[in-house]
Amino acid sequence: MEQFRDAHYFYIPSQGNIYTMTDLKLANGSTKLLVASLKREIFCFEYQESPTGSLVPTTKEVSFTYIPNGAEIISLDAFNKSSINNEFVIGITIIKNSNDSDTLETYLNIYSEWEESEDFDIENIAQNCLNVELSFIPYKLLHTFLVTWQDENISSKEIVFILSGSDCQVHIYREHSSDHVYKEMENKDYFPEFIKTPSPVVWIDIYYTDDYTDNVLEFGLSDYATLPRLDSTSILTCCEIADIDFDGQKEILIGNSAEEIMLLKRDKERGWCLEELKKIAAPILSLRYLDISGDGVKELVVLSMKGVHVLQHDFNCLQNVLDSKIQSLTLPNITDLKL
């Protein structure tokens, strides 16, 4: 990871957790970042173009309604319902101290707003809230497609929220547009894998594929590889899979409590091997590999216990990769062409 350079850092007054960073992909192709701390603060981070044409990192705090004083933010997630407009839905789970000191009130707040133009105003979204009262402590919040089939064809496809909790269950929340509310739905017909879990689920990732010969579909979870550990004392907190060196093969990035990002690459003979370590000045909570600057090249965004670090690819490294790929192209010799 020597090709990464520190591009920007912004401080967070109080720490977040492994669930408190998400991205907003706008209809115009740009990306914003939402980061929450446990003490109610939520920040929107983005790069904006200055009058001189340079990119300037900007951060502002967003005041979301229905997050009372004393509440703690546990997780957040966001998605755009439209591919041509900005029709965002943002979910935030909170724990609120009730009058009874022995009881905790937990909620899923869902914020949404439709923007008529390409302009995006997150303040408008933050004021439009629907509350879903929970009976458990929330953990991981994410969204996925709910697909219904008619014979062998897809009849409908909508986005739903998925939330794991302390009750050893995974809950599905679906929008009812007729009365403008979100309600929990039974998951046994659409997500049978969530029916029985032996313990609370702390992380979920969902991937849809058209390739029915996929390894996981064929072998389930019985065929796996054990990744090497650098030490047995640090806690592995987050993971991101991405091709960060542009060699056509994806690498595994793992953050840990020892202030390190572990880079693992796959060798044909040795399997997954620890290739490199990168130190960050605080324990790491979350990793994202995305184009936050809008320059066409993805950055590595790191949420640590102290703030958000944006790591950009070194320009010289990018130029070398580009030159190598151009040279590898086989172009016809125009002198050999006959008219």
C-alpha positions in Angstrom: 0.0 0.0 0.0 3.0 2.3 -0.6 1.1 3.7 -3.5 -1.4 5.5 -1.2 -0.8 9.0 0.0 -2.6 10.9 2.8 -5.0 13.3 1.0 -7.2 14.6 3.8 -8.3 14.0 7.3 -11.2 15.3 9.3 -11.6 15.0 13.0 -14.8 13.6 14.7 -15.6 14.9 18.2 -16.5 11.5 19.5 -15.9 8.1 18.1 -18.2 6.1 15.9 -18.3 2.3 15.5 -18.0 -0.3 12.7 -21.6 0.5 11.5 -21.5 4.4 11.4 -20.1 5.1 7.9 -22.0 5.0 4.6 -21.9 6.6 1.2 -24.4 8.5 -0.9 -24.2 8.0 -4.7 -25.9 10.9 -6.4 -27.6 10.7 -9.8 -24.9 12.8 -11.4 -22.3 10.2 -10.5 -20.7 12.0 -7.5 -20.4 10.5 -4.1 -20.8 11.9 -0.6 -19.9 10.3 2.7 -22.0 10.2 5.9 -20.2 9.5 9.1 -21.9 9.4 12.6 -20.5 9.4 16.1 -22.1 7.7 19.0 -23.0 11.1 20.5 -25.6 12.2 17.9 -23.3 14.1 15.5 -23.7 13.2 11.9 -21.3 14.7 9.3 -21.5 14.9 5.5 -18.1 14.9 3.8 -17.5 15.6 0.1 -15.1 17.2 -2.4 -16.4 20.3 -4.1 -14.9 22.1 -7.1 -13.5 25.6 -6.3 -13.8 28.6 -8.7 -10.2 27.8 -9.8 -11.1 24.2 -10.7 -9.3 22.5 -7.8 -11.1 20.0 -5.5 -11.7 21.2 -2.0 -12.7 18.8 0.8 -15.6 20.1 2.8 -17.3 18.8 6.0 -20.6 19.9 7.6 -22.7 18.6 10.4 -26.2 17.6 9.5 -29.0 18.0 12.1 -31.3 15.0 11.7 -34.6 15.2 13.5 -35.9 12.8 16.1 -32.5 12.0 17.6 -33.0 13.3 21.1 -30.4 14.5 23.6 -28.7 11.5 25.3 -29.4 9.1 22.4 -26.6 7.1 20.9 -26.4 6.3 17.2 -25.7 2.6 16.5 -25.7 2.3 12.7 -26.7 4.0 9.5 -27.2 3.1 5.9 -28.4 4.9 2.8 -29.5 4.3 -0.8 -30.9 6.1 -3.8 -34.2 4.8 -5.0 -33.7 6.3 -8.5 -31.1 6.0 -11.1 -31.9 9.4 -12.8 -32.9 11.5 -9.8 -31.9 12.0 -6.2 -34.5 10.1 -4.2 -32.5 9.1 -1.1 -33.5 7.0 1.9 -31.4 7.1 5.0 -31.8 4.8 7.9 -30.4 5.5 11.4 -30.7 3.2 14.4 -30.5 4.8 17.8 -30.7 3.8 21.5 -32.5 6.3 23.7 -32.4 6.4 27.5 -36.0 6.1 28.8 -37.4 7.5 32.1 -36.9 4.0 33.6 -33.2 3.6 34.1 -33.5 -0.2 33.5 -35.1 0.2 30.1 -33.6 1.2 26.8 -35.8 2.5 23.9 -34.5 1.6 20.5 -35.7 3.0 17.1 -35.0 2.8 13.4 -35.4 6.3 12.0 -36.0 6.4 8.2 -35.5 9.7 6.4 -36.5 10.3 2.8 -37.1 13.1 0.4 -37.5 13.4 -3.4 -35.4 16.1 -5.2 -37.0 17.5 -8.3 -33.7 18.7 -9.7 -30.2 17.4 -9.7 -29.4 19.6 -6.8 -28.9 17.7 -3.6 -29.9 19.1 -0.2 -29.3 16.7 2.6 -30.9 19.1 5.1 -34.3 18.5 3.5 -33.9 14.8 3.9 -32.9 15.1 7.5 -36.2 16.8 8.4 -38.5 14.2 7.0 -38.5 11.2 9.4 -40.5 8.0 10.0 -40.0 6.2 13.2 -40.0 2.4 13.7 -39.9 1.3 17.3 -37.8 -1.7 18.0 -37.9 -4.4 20.7 -34.2 -5.3 20.5 -30.8 -3.6 20.4 -29.9 -2.9 16.7 -26.6 -3.9 15.1 -25.9 -4.0 11.4 -28.2 -2.0 9.1 -28.0 -2.5 5.3 -30.2 -2.5 2.3 -30.8 -5.0 -0.5 -33.2 -5.9 -3.3 -36.4 -7.7 -2.6 -37.1 -9.6 -5.8 -40.5 -11.3 -6.5 -40.9 -13.8 -9.4 -43.6 -14.7 -11.8 -42.8 -18.1 -13.2 -39.2 -17.5 -14.3 -39.4 -13.8 -14.8 -38.9 -11.0 -12.3 -42.2 -9.3 -11.6 -41.0 -6.6 -9.2 -37.8 -5.4 -7.6 -37.7 -3.0 -4.6 -35.2 -2.0 -2.0 -35.7 -3.0 1.6 -33.8 -2.4 4.9 -32.2 -5.4 6.7 -31.4 -5.0 10.4 -29.8 -7.5 12.7 -30.4 -7.4 16.4 -29.6 -8.6 19.9 -32.6 -11.0 19.7 -30.7 -13.4 17.4 -33.0 -12.4 14.5 -32.6 -10.5 11.2 -35.4 -8.2 10.5 -36.7 -6.9 7.1 -38.4 -3.5 6.8 -40.4 -2.8 3.7 -42.0 0.5 2.6 -45.8 0.6 2.2 -46.1 3.5 -0.2 -49.9 3.7 0.1 -49.8 4.9 3.8 -46.2 6.1 3.7 -44.8 3.8 6.5 -42.2 1.1 6.9 -43.3 -2.2 8.4 -41.5 -5.3 9.3 -42.2 -8.3 7.0 -41.9 -12.0 7.3 -38.6 -13.1 5.9 -39.1 -16.9 5.6 -40.4 -16.6 2.0 -37.8 -14.2 0.7 -34.8 -14.6 3.0 -35.0 -18.2 4.4 -31.3 -18.0 5.4 -32.3 -15.5 8.1 -34.9 -17.6 9.9 -32.6 -19.3 12.4 -29.4 -17.8 13.7 -27.6 -19.4 16.6 -26.4 -16.1 18.0 -26.8 -12.4 17.3 -25.6 -11.5 13.7 -23.1 -8.7 13.8 -22.3 -8.4 10.1 -24.1 -9.2 6.8 -23.1 -8.8 3.2 -25.4 -9.8 0.3 -24.3 -10.4 -3.3 -26.5 -11.2 -6.2 -25.1 -13.3 -9.1 -26.5 -14.6 -12.4 -23.9 -17.4 -12.3 -25.5 -20.4 -10.7 -22.2 -22.3 -10.7 -20.8 -19.9 -8.1 -18.6 -21.6 -5.5 -20.8 -20.6 -2.5 -24.0 -21.8 -4.2 -22.3 -25.2 -4.9 -20.5 -25.8 -1.6 -22.3 -23.5 0.9 -20.0 -22.4 3.7 -18.0 -25.7 3.9 -15.3 -24.6 1.4 -13.3 -21.8 2.9 -9.8 -20.5 3.5 -8.4 -19.4 6.8 -6.6 -16.1 6.5 -3.2 -15.6 8.2 -3.2 -13.6 11.5 -0.4 -11.2 12.3 -1.0 -11.6 16.0 -3.6 -13.0 18.3 -4.1 -9.8 20.4 -5.6 -7.4 17.9 -9.3 -7.4 17.0 -10.2 -7.5 13.3 -12.9 -4.8 12.9 -13.6 -4.4 9.1 -12.9 -5.8 5.7 -12.9 -4.5 2.1 -12.3 -6.4 -1.1 -11.0 -4.4 -4.0 -8.3 -4.4 -6.8 -6.2 -1.6 -5.4 -3.1 -2.2 -7.5 -4.9 -2.5 -10.8 -3.5 -6.0 -11.6 -7.0 -7.4 -12.4 -7.0 -9.5 -9.2 -8.9 -8.4 -6.0 -7.1 -8.1 -2.8 -8.4 -8.3 0.8 -8.0 -5.3 3.1 -8.6 -5.8 6.8 -8.6 -3.2 9.5 -7.8 -3.9 13.1 -7.6 -2.5 16.6 -3.8 -2.3 16.4 -4.0 0.7 14.1 -3.2 -1.3 11.0 -4.6 -2.1 7.6 -3.6 -5.6 6.5 -3.2 -6.2 2.8 -3.6 -9.9 1.7 -3.0 -11.1 -1.8 -3.7 -14.5 -3.3 -0.8 -16.6 -4.5 -1.5 -19.6 -6.7 0.7 -21.9 -4.6 0.5 -20.4 -1.1 -3.1 -19.1 -1.1 -3.9 -15.9 0.7 -0.7 -14.3 2.1 -0.1 -11.2 4.1 1.6 -8.8 1.7 1.8 -5.5 3.5 0.8 -3.4 6.5 -0.1 0.2 6.7 -0.3 2.1 9.9 -3.1 4.5 10.8 -2.8 6.8 13.8 -5.8 5.2 15.6 -7.7 1.9 15.9 -9.6 1.3 12.6 -13.4 0.9 12.5 -14.4 0.8 8.9 -13.0 0.8 5.3 -14.5 1.9 2.0 -12.9 1.9 -1.4 -14.8 4.5 -3.6 -14.3 7.5 -5.7 -15.1 10.3 -3.2 -13.1 13.0 -5.0 -14.9 12.4 -8.4 -11.7 12.3 -10.4 -12.4 8.8 -11.8 -9.9 7.0 -9.4 -11.1 5.4 -6.2 -9.8 6.4 -2.8 -9.4 4.3 0.3 -11.5 5.9 3.0 -10.7 4.8 6.6 -12.9 5.5 9.6 -10.8 5.4 12.7 -11.6 6.1 16.4 -10.4 9.7 15.9 -11.7 10.6 12.4 -11.9 9.9 8.7 -8.7 9.5 6.6 -8.8 9.7 2.8 -5.9 7.9 1.1 -5.3 8.6 -2.6 -3.3 6.8 -5.1 0.1 8.4 -5.8 0.0 10.1 -9.2 3.3 8.6 -10.4 2.1 5.1 -9.6 -1.1 5.7 -11.5 0.9 7.0 -14.5 3.2 4.0 -14.5 0.2 1.6 -14.4 -1.5 3.6 -17.3 1.7 3.5 -19.3 2.1 -0.2 -18.8 -1.4 -0.9 -19.9 -1.1 1.2 -23.0 2.2 -0.5 -23.9 0.6 -3.9 -23.5 -2.0 -3.1 -26.1 -1.4 -4.7 -29.5 -1.9 -2.1 -32.2 -1.7 -2.8 -35.9 1.2 -1.3 -37.9 -0.3 1.1 -40.3 2.5 0.6 -42.8 1.5 -3.0 -43.2 -2.1 -2.1 -44.0 -3.2 -2.4 -47.6 -5.7 0.0 -49.0 
